Amino acid sequence: MPDLELRQKIEQQLAQLPPDQLPLVSEFLDSLQNKGSMSRPLRRLPPLNEAGKQQILGNNLNPKN
């Protein structure tokens, strides 16, 4: 669907929405804009070694019976 048709459809849908749902639409649009502005990539972490796993899990990797 071309951009112009999509914008017209959205405008019609907004016009028909009850006022109590408008804040939801606004928050959704804000989240889309914020998602697009995240230009910094996520940092990649190295995998945990056995000592790190044991520290996090509290030595429960190899429980002794």
Buried (B, 14 or more C-beta within 10 A) or exposed (E): EEEEEEEEEEEEEEEEEEEEEEEEEEEEEEEEEEEEEEEEEEEEEEEEEEEEEBEEEEEEEEEEE
